[in-house]
Amino acid sequence: MSIVVINALSIPGEAGPELEKRFAARKHSVDQEPGFEGFQLLRPVNGEDRYFVYTQWATRDDFENWRNKRSEAAHAHNDGKKPVASGADLMEFEVVEL
């Protein structure tokens, strides 16, 4: 059963364009990861001020393996850029097959 993981990012002030630029620069970096099924960056329009990073994975283990790998890489290769987000909430859902 696929899972969807949504990272809700609180972005201060006018930092949205910088966030979008950073995601665009690494748009396909996760495409070849085992179990990865899809990605979308959702910009807030009405009633919400957070960006949502939507990813879909074949299994929870696939997501966890990618997250652990990504965390290690991020700490090993600090590119000197400060985070754009001032906060983040991780949400996880199972995809209901109807």
Residue pairs with C-beta under 8 A, 6 or more apart in sequence:
1 59
1 94
1 95
1 97
2 37
2 56
2 57
2 58
2 59
2 94
2 95
3 56
3 57
3 59
3 60
3 63
3 92
3 93
3 94
3 95
4 54
4 55
4 56
4 57
4 92
4 93
4 94
4 95
5 54
5 55
5 56
5 57
5 63
5 90
5 91
5 92
5 93
6 52
6 53
6 54
6 55
6 90
6 91
6 92
6 93
7 52
7 53
7 55
7 88
7 89
7 90
7 91
8 50
8 51
8 52
8 88
8 89
8 90
8 91
9 19
9 50
9 51
9 52
9 53
9 84
9 85
9 87
9 88
10 49
10 50
10 85
10 86
10 87
10 88
11 19
11 49
11 50
11 51
11 84
11 85
11 86
12 86
15 84
16 43
16 51
18 84
19 51
19 84
19 85
20 41
20 43
22 81
22 84
23 41
23 53
30 36
30 39
30 55
30 66
33 62
33 66
34 58
34 62
34 65
34 66
35 57
35 58
35 59
35 61
35 62
35 63
35 65
35 66
36 55
36 56
36 57
36 58
36 62
36 66
37 56
37 57
37 58
38 54
38 55
38 56
39 53
39 54
39 55
39 56
40 53
40 54
41 51
41 52
41 53
41 54
42 51
42 52
42 53
42 54
43 51
44 50
44 51
51 85
55 63
56 95
57 63
57 66
60 92
